[in-house]
Amino acid sequence: MARTIPLTVDGVTTTIKTRALTVRGALRSAGYPPQEGDLVIPAAGEWLSRAASIELVHPREVSIELDPSGEVIKVTTASLTPMEILSEAELEPAEEDLVLVNGQPAGLKDRLDAGIVLALRYRRAVTLEIDIDGETRTLRSAADDLGSALVDAGIEIIKGDRVSLDLSTPLEEGLVVEIRKGRPFEIMVDGGTTTGYSAALTTGEALADAGIALQGLDYSQPAEEEPAPQDGVIRVVRVVDIVMLEKEEIPFETIYQADETLEINDRQVTQEGVKGVSAKKVEVRYQDGEEVSRGVVTEVTLSEPLPQVINYGTRLVYQTIDTPNGPVTYYLAVEGTATSYSPCNSGTGDTCHPLTASGVPVTRGIVAMHRDWYNLFKGYNVYVEGYGIGTVADIGYYPYDDNWIDLGYTDAEYVSWGSPAVTIYFLPPAPPDFTGVLP
């Protein structure tokens, strides 16, 4: 007749196998004979056949701190709810009382963990008398202070209500509190309308409760010392005089100077540009948040701009590279991007363009560039490794790189280059108007 049943001892659950007929017998066979003060669930005399599980809780010492006196009561008990523990300490708890278990709020009937150290903090509720606009009510609370007690009772205190005691006041038996609820105000201020709420007797107090301050030349209607208006409408007029100092940057210019000592396409900054600064003293008047006047009193230049000077090289230096077709002499080498095209592979859909911008047919040995380079190098030769020598005779457009060359082919010879990085070598002679600076 053996059976297996879960056994929980002080919060730790195991499984036991027993032939006992009662809960007490099962505990004895498991080595946990019930002792005086133990809590056994179900009762020790219950038939085991009626039990789905067994729980055994040994008595433990529980500390109960009484608030606010600080007195500590200790009780040894196996009880598992705050109400049972407090009752065993003869404290007669009520539903409104405050109970903290190990620092956390707990209900009187909440089940507590077995097998752990318990420390309770207990505070009895006190009786308060609350007068709200002449209507009196009584409530009981164990809150820390008056504000918490009012919140627990569902009494909302908002900015503008008047309370006879500070909301942080500790509770004590027989405390009497008077509350004067506010009323809404409509306050026209800063070009808009805001809603205030106050129990104030004067206009100034109502504005203060709404967080609106009168400063300098500001005034209100009615005046702040007059009684708060019965219709709740208050107008605030802002009057502000402001003197401002406005700074402005003066841009510097860039001066380019030819330098025969520098090689072509080299640049050297010989003087860094510095922006200048000017300042204006401006007087502005605002009324009700709107500008009514503005005038420049004085204007001075705090610092003059310093131009940036850049020297660019004009000295041509001829160099030679070896190519599959023999040595090639150049005066300028530029890193750029190469693409390719032919009359019917020009990136314009199904339209073919057999002629170049210069009027000659598109064929191998004809190359295209952006218009500004074309205007300068039209008719001059360049060299690109893997393509050979080409003559600038066409205009194209490539949005991803200013340093770009489009390599021409016939349709029969067309080879797609993709867009690799290449070196573009400019072959002599150089254009007579070429300063050494690429456009």
KAQUI-V390824 format. One record per helix or strand of 2 or more residues. SS is the DSSP state (a for helix, b for strand). FROM is the first residue (numbers start at 0). TO is the last residue. If there is no record, write none. Layout:
ss = [SS & SS]
from = [FROM & FROM]
to = [TO & TO]
This chain:
ss = [b & b & a & b & a & b & b & b & a & b & b & b & b & b & a & b & b & b & b & a & b & b & b & b & b & b & b & b & b & b & b & b & a & b & b & b & b]
from = [2 & 11 & 22 & 38 & 47 & 52 & 59 & 71 & 81 & 97 & 103 & 117 & 125 & 134 & 145 & 161 & 174 & 182 & 191 & 202 & 218 & 232 & 238 & 253 & 266 & 275 & 289 & 307 & 318 & 325 & 331 & 365 & 370 & 380 & 387 & 403 & 419]
to = [8 & 17 & 28 & 40 & 49 & 56 & 66 & 76 & 87 & 100 & 104 & 122 & 131 & 140 & 151 & 162 & 179 & 188 & 197 & 208 & 220 & 236 & 249 & 262 & 270 & 286 & 302 & 314 & 322 & 329 & 340 & 368 & 376 & 383 & 394 & 407 & 425]
